[in-house]
Amino acid sequence: MGLFDRFSKRKEESTTTEDLPPPQCPHTALVPRWDQLDDMGKEDLVSHYYCEGCSSTFTREEGERIMRELKNNLPMN
């Protein structure tokens, strides 16, 4: 078996990306959003959170919960 045959055989045996489910976003890029410009920067007045990774929008409560979970899962040295 030649070198080219080995490479082409591996490609045939490997799974295609169409067979794999899409990866789930960990929502590590959450950005707070405010309805009013004057409220910007005030954590208690956040209207919702936006994930820059998957473009999902979360309520303030959901975003705060996700942020807490991410913070608790960070390794502490």
C-alpha positions in Angstrom: 0.0 0.0 0.0 1.4 3.3 -1.1 1.6 6.5 1.0 -1.2 8.1 -1.0 -3.4 5.1 -0.4 -2.9 5.3 3.3 -3.9 9.0 3.4 -7.0 8.5 1.2 -8.1 5.5 3.2 -8.0 7.5 6.5 -10.2 10.2 5.0 -12.8 7.6 4.0 -12.9 6.0 7.4 -13.1 9.3 9.4 -16.5 10.6 10.3 -17.8 13.7 8.5 -18.7 16.8 10.3 -22.3 16.4 9.1 -22.6 13.3 11.4 -21.5 15.2 14.5 -24.0 17.3 16.5 -23.1 21.0 16.8 -21.0 21.8 19.9 -22.9 23.4 22.8 -21.8 26.9 23.6 -20.4 27.4 27.2 -21.6 31.0 27.1 -18.2 32.3 28.4 -18.6 35.5 26.4 -21.6 37.0 28.1 -22.0 40.8 27.8 -24.4 42.8 29.9 -26.9 45.1 28.0 -28.9 48.0 29.3 -32.1 49.6 28.0 -31.1 53.1 29.0 -27.8 54.8 28.3 -27.8 56.4 31.8 -28.0 52.9 33.3 -24.9 51.7 31.6 -22.3 50.3 34.1 -24.8 49.7 36.9 -25.0 46.0 37.5 -28.4 46.2 39.2 -30.0 47.8 36.1 -28.8 45.3 33.5 -31.8 44.4 31.3 -30.3 41.3 29.6 -27.1 39.5 28.7 -25.9 38.7 25.2 -23.6 35.8 24.4 -21.1 36.8 21.7 -20.2 33.1 21.1 -23.6 31.9 20.0 -25.7 35.1 19.7 -28.1 34.0 22.4 -29.9 36.5 24.7 -30.6 35.7 28.3 -32.7 37.5 30.9 -30.9 39.2 33.7 -31.5 36.4 36.1 -30.4 33.7 33.6 -27.2 35.7 32.8 -26.3 36.2 36.5 -26.8 32.5 37.1 -24.6 31.5 34.1 -21.9 34.0 35.3 -22.0 32.5 38.8 -21.7 29.0 37.5 -18.8 30.0 35.3 -17.1 31.8 38.2 -17.5 28.7 40.5 -16.0 26.4 37.8 -12.8 28.5 37.4 -9.8 26.7 38.8 -8.3 28.5 41.7 -4.5 28.1 42.2 
